[in-house]
Amino acid sequence: MIERWWLRAVLYTLGLLRWAVAHDARAYALLTLPLWQPFLDALGRLRAREVFLKARDECPAYGRFLGEQGYRGSRRWCDVPVTTKENYVKRFAIEARCYCGRLAGRGQLAAWRPSGLEKGPPWT
């Protein structure tokens, strides 16, 4: 929980810095220089970690899934079990896969159809 709050504070602070830089086109263009790419890569990894921790803590299905798969809190991405349609999507109700175990409101569900499929329900 502490790690999640720390990540949130760091990402918020960096977000404010990005917002300030975004208002000056020349300063924003500096972010495309190779010098900044390792920093931006690390920032993306921090964001991914924060989303993972939020899902682990607030999505009932994901927390249960991690426990069933034997995940023990490693910081390495290669130790996080991979979710698939079979082992996650079909096993848990959609509400359990949402934050706080419920759909937040109207418009939360989107239907999609994989390219190449012309028949069948849109969620196949």
C-alpha positions in Angstrom: 0.0 0.0 0.0 2.9 2.4 0.8 4.5 1.7 -2.5 1.3 2.5 -4.3 0.9 5.9 -2.5 4.6 6.7 -3.2 4.1 5.9 -6.9 1.0 8.0 -7.0 2.8 11.0 -5.5 5.8 10.7 -7.8 3.6 10.3 -10.9 1.5 13.2 -9.9 4.5 15.4 -9.4 6.0 14.4 -12.8 2.6 14.9 -14.4 2.6 18.5 -13.2 6.1 19.0 -14.6 4.9 17.5 -17.9 1.9 19.8 -17.9 4.1 22.8 -17.5 6.5 21.7 -20.2 3.6 20.9 -22.6 2.7 24.6 -22.7 5.9 25.5 -24.4 6.4 23.8 -27.8 10.2 24.1 -27.8 10.5 22.7 -24.3 8.1 19.9 -25.2 10.1 19.1 -28.3 13.1 18.5 -26.0 11.4 15.3 -24.7 12.0 13.7 -28.1 15.7 13.8 -27.7 17.5 10.5 -27.1 18.8 11.8 -23.8 15.3 11.7 -22.3 14.3 8.3 -23.6 15.6 6.2 -20.7 13.8 8.5 -18.3 10.6 8.3 -20.3 10.9 4.5 -20.4 11.4 4.4 -16.6 8.3 6.7 -16.2 6.2 4.3 -18.3 7.4 1.4 -16.1 6.4 3.3 -13.0 2.9 4.0 -14.4 2.5 0.3 -15.3 3.5 -0.7 -11.8 1.0 1.7 -10.3 -1.8 0.3 -12.4 -0.8 -3.2 -11.6 -0.9 -2.5 -7.8 -4.3 -0.7 -8.1 -5.7 -3.7 -10.0 -4.3 -6.1 -7.4 -5.8 -4.2 -4.6 -9.1 -3.0 -6.0 -10.2 -5.6 -8.5 -11.6 -8.6 -6.6 -11.1 -11.1 -9.5 -7.5 -10.0 -10.2 -6.5 -10.3 -6.6 -8.0 -13.8 -6.4 -6.4 -14.7 -9.7 -3.0 -13.7 -8.5 -3.5 -15.8 -5.3 -4.6 -18.8 -7.2 -1.6 -18.6 -9.5 0.8 -18.5 -6.6 2.0 -14.9 -7.1 3.8 -13.7 -4.0 4.5 -10.1 -4.6 7.7 -10.1 -6.7 8.7 -6.8 -8.3 9.8 -8.6 -11.5 7.3 -8.5 -14.3 8.3 -12.0 -15.5 6.9 -13.3 -12.2 3.4 -11.9 -12.8 1.0 -14.6 -14.1 -0.4 -13.9 -17.6 -4.1 -13.5 -17.9 -5.9 -15.2 -20.8 -9.4 -15.4 -22.0 -9.6 -19.0 -20.6 -7.9 -18.5 -17.2 -9.3 -15.0 -16.3 -12.0 -13.6 -18.6 -14.2 -16.7 -18.7 -13.7 -17.6 -15.0 -14.7 -14.2 -13.4 -17.8 -12.1 -13.8 -17.3 -8.7 -15.5 -18.2 -6.9 -12.3 -15.5 -8.8 -10.4 -12.9 -7.7 -13.0 -13.7 -4.0 -12.4 -12.4 -1.7 -9.7 -14.3 -2.1 -6.5 -16.1 -5.1 -7.9 -18.8 -3.2 -9.8 -19.4 -1.3 -13.0 -19.1 2.4 -12.2 -22.1 3.5 -14.3 -23.6 3.8 -17.7 -21.4 3.5 -20.7 -18.9 1.2 -19.0 -19.3 -1.7 -21.3 -18.1 -1.7 -24.9 -18.7 -4.4 -27.5 -16.0 -5.2 -30.0 -15.5 -7.7 -32.8 -12.1 -9.1 -33.8 -11.2 -8.2 -37.4 -12.1 -10.8 -39.9 -15.2 -12.1 -38.0 -18.4 -11.1 -39.6 -20.8 -13.4 -37.8 -21.4 -14.1 -34.1 -21.7 -11.9 -31.1 -19.4 -8.9 -31.0 -17.5 -10.1 -27.9 -16.2 -13.3 -29.4 
